[in-house]
């Protein structure tokens, strides 16, 4: 009898908790917050937007981060918009040099191949290289030398204006990569998770440029060679069009994810304050998997939608 009474009391308590709304919160937001809390000192911005359903999550999404190499996304968009307007050709060749002007005082600086994720491009210095090849290396291998060359071609201000026009209101693109004088002066490229989500959504939605150009952008992003963050813990074969970014103490990834048998979603995860790169990578990959499981689960409650 005592055992039966205990069971009945437990059932009543569970029923009362559910009725009062005090049951444990297992929302996507809560699961992500719990995972972030496992990394003391981490600042994380997350933007999730399902492109086929009314389902969003913005967590610290307006926090400003050093953009690192995610700033290469608006540069890519500006290139394609100029292609659409007939202002450049991707077959156009540029004589590659390794000398750029600081935005602080126009003094020259050069990039170090040892600090670049793509040392191959340095072999082309002094030779004509196509815009197409520079773009490919800027995105798929995150070449800093290719990036600075293309920024000189289109202008950082133009890429910044284009980003704002597409809804990336707080994004600030000032300069090329490794301008140490600008970095010391605090003149850095800035982004938020919400801004990058707007750009990735515009690419997938075909509004960033012409449909042919956005299809091409997506194809380049799908060829990304660094896949240790958002794609890392997703089911094998899941296509991810994305751009990573990394600088001391920062690790980012901005993606369009294409689960099998359903439409795509946008996910951006920005991190700061994590000294161990492996810890940051694992955090981003875990957040990505939490979002994937949420997005692909059938019959999600409507309360999970529109979470701010």
N, C-alpha and C positions, 0 to 999 in steps of 0.2 A: 504493500500500500504506500509506503514511504517513497519508493521508487516512482510509482505512478504519479504521486503528488508532485514530485520534483520535475517530472517530464511535463506535466500540465502547466506548472508555474513557468518553466522555461518557454513553452509555447506562448503563453500569455504575454510574457515580457517581449518576445520577438514581435508578436502582433502589435503590441503597444508602441514599440519603437518604430515599426513601419508606418503605423497610423499617424504618429506624431512627426514623421519626416526626419527622425533622428537616426535612421539606419546609416551604417557606414557609407561614405561617399566613394563610389568607385567610378566616377566620371573620368573621361579622357584627361581633363585638366588635372584632376587629383592624382592620377597615375603618373602623369608627366612631372608634376610638382614633387611627388615623392621620389622619383628617380633623380631629379636635379638636386634635391636635398642631400643625396648621398655623396655629393661632391662639395665639400665646404669651400666657401669663397668664390664659387662659380657664379657668374652672371650669364644668364641664358635668355635669348629671345627666340620665340617660336611663333610662326605663322602657318596655319593650316587652312586650306580652302579647297573643299570638294567642288570640282568643276561641273559635276552632273547632278548634285543634290544640294539643298540648302543646309550646309553643314560647315561650320567654321570654328576655329579656335585661335585666338590671339592672346598669347601669354608674354607679357613684357615686350610686345611687338613694336613699340615705339621707342624703345631704348636705343640710343645711338652707339654704334660700334665702328671701329676702324674697319673699313670695307675689305681690306686686303685684296685678294684677287677676284672677289665677286664684282669689283668695279669693272671688270672686263665684259660683263654682260651688257651694260649700256653702250660701251664702245662698239660691241658687235652689232647691236641694234642700229646705231647711227650709221655704221658702214652699209648695212643692208638698205636703210632708207635712202642713202645716197645712190646706191645701185638702182633702186626703184626710180629715182628721179633722173637717172642718166648722168649723174655727176661723177661717177667713177665706174671702172670695170674691174672685176675680180681678176682679170688677166693682166691688168696694169702692173708694171714692175717698178720697184723702188730700190735704188742702190742702198744696201743695208750698211749702216754705220753704227758704231757704238759710242756715240757722244751726244749728249742731250743738255738742254739748258735748264738750270734750276729756276723754279718760279719765284724764288726769293730775290735773286740778283742777276739772273741770266748767266751765272758762272757755269762752265761746263762740268759735267760729271759722266762717268761711264759705269756700266754694269759689270758685275763679276760673274763669270760663267759658273763658278763654284757655288754661288748663292742662288742660282737659277734652277728651277725644276726641269728645265729643258736646255741642256748645254749644246744640243745639235745645231741650233740656230746660229750660234757664234761662228760656226764653220763657214757660214755664208757671208760674213762681214766683208765688204768690199765688192760684192757681186749683186746683180739685180735679182730681186726676189718678188714673186707675185703677191698681190694682196690676198689672193685665195690661200696661199701657203702660210702667210703670216697669220691670217685669221685662224686657220686650222690649228697652228701651234699655240696661238694665244689661248684658245679654249681647251683643246684636248690635252695639251701638255703644260698649260699655264705659263708659257714663255713670257718672261718679263721683257726681253729684248724685242720680241715681236709686238708686244703690247705698246711699249713706248714709241715704236716706229709708227704704229697705227694711230696712236693718240696725236702724234705730230701731224698725221695726215688729215684727221677729221676735227681735231681740237677738243680739249677736255670740256670747254664751255658748251660746245654743241652737243656732246654726249650727255652732259648734265641737263641741258634744256630739254632734250628728248626724253630723258628719264622722268622729269617733272611732268611733261605733257602726258605721259602714260600712267600717271598716278603715284609715282615715287616721289612724294612731296618733300620728304626730309633728306633725300639722298643728296650728297654733295660730292661732286667729282671735280677735283682741283688740278690734278697733276698725274704724271706718270709714276712709275715704280722706282724705288730706291733713290729718290731725291732727298738725300740725308739732311741738307740744309732746311728744306721745307718740313721734314719730319721733326727736326729739333725745334723749329718755330711753331710747331703744333698745327701746321697746314696739311691736313690729311684728308684723304677720301673717306667719307662717312656714309653709312647706310643703316637702315633698320630692317628687321625681319618683314615688316609690313610692306616696305618699299620693294624689296626683292620679290616678294610674293606678287606684287602688282605687275612687275616686269615679266616674271615667268608666266603669269596668267595671260598677259597680253601676247606673249609668244604663242602659247597654246591656243588662245582664242583667235589668232589671226589678225589682231589689231595693232601689233607692234610695227608692222610694215605690211607689204602686200602678202597675199596668201602664199605665193610662191616663195617669197623671202622668209616668211615665218616657218614654212615647211623646211627650208634649208637650215635655218637657225636650229630648229629642233633636231635635225639630223646631225649637226655638228655637236650639239650638247649630248646627244646619245652616244657619240664616239669618245666621250670623256674617259681618259685612261686612269684617273685616280678615283677609285671606287670604295674607299675604306670608311666612308661616313654614312650618308643616307642609304645607299644600296647594300651596305655590308651584311645586314642581317635579314634582308628580305628574301622571300622564296626564290630559288634558282629560276632564272628565266624572266624575272620581273624587269621590265625595261625602265630605265631612269635617265632622263635628260637633265643634266645638272652641271653646276659650276661650283667648285670648291674655292676656298680662300684660306690662307694661312699667313700669319705674321706672329712675331714673338708674343706669346700669351693669348693669341686669338686663333680659333679654328671655326670655319663656317662651311655650310653647304646649302645651296639653293636649288630646288629640284621640281621637275614635273615627273610624277610617278604614274606608271601605267600598269595597274594590277591586271591580271588576266580576267577576262569575262566581266569586266565592268569599266566604267569611264575613268579618266585620270583625275588626279588631285595634285595640288601644289603644296609643297612643304619646304619651309626655310627654317634652319636652326643655326643661330649665331651664338658663339661662346667666347667668354673672356674670363681671365683670372684662373685658368687651369694650367699649371706649369708642366704637367706631364702630358705630352701629346697623346699617348695611348689612352689615358683616362678620358681626355676630351673626345677622342674618336669613338670610344666605347659608349660614352654618353649620347653623342649624336646618333649613333647606330641604334641604341636602345629606344630613344625617343621616336626615331623613324619606325621601328617595329611596332611600338605602341600605337602610332597613328595608322599604320597599315592594318593592324588587327581591328582597330576601330572602324576604319573605312570599308573594310571588306566583310564585316559582320552584318548579316541580314537582320532586319527588324530592330534597328537601333531606336531607342526611345527618342521622342521628339525633343525632350529636355536637353539632349546633347547638342542640339543645333543652335547656331548663332551665339556660341559661348564667347564672351568678351573677357 
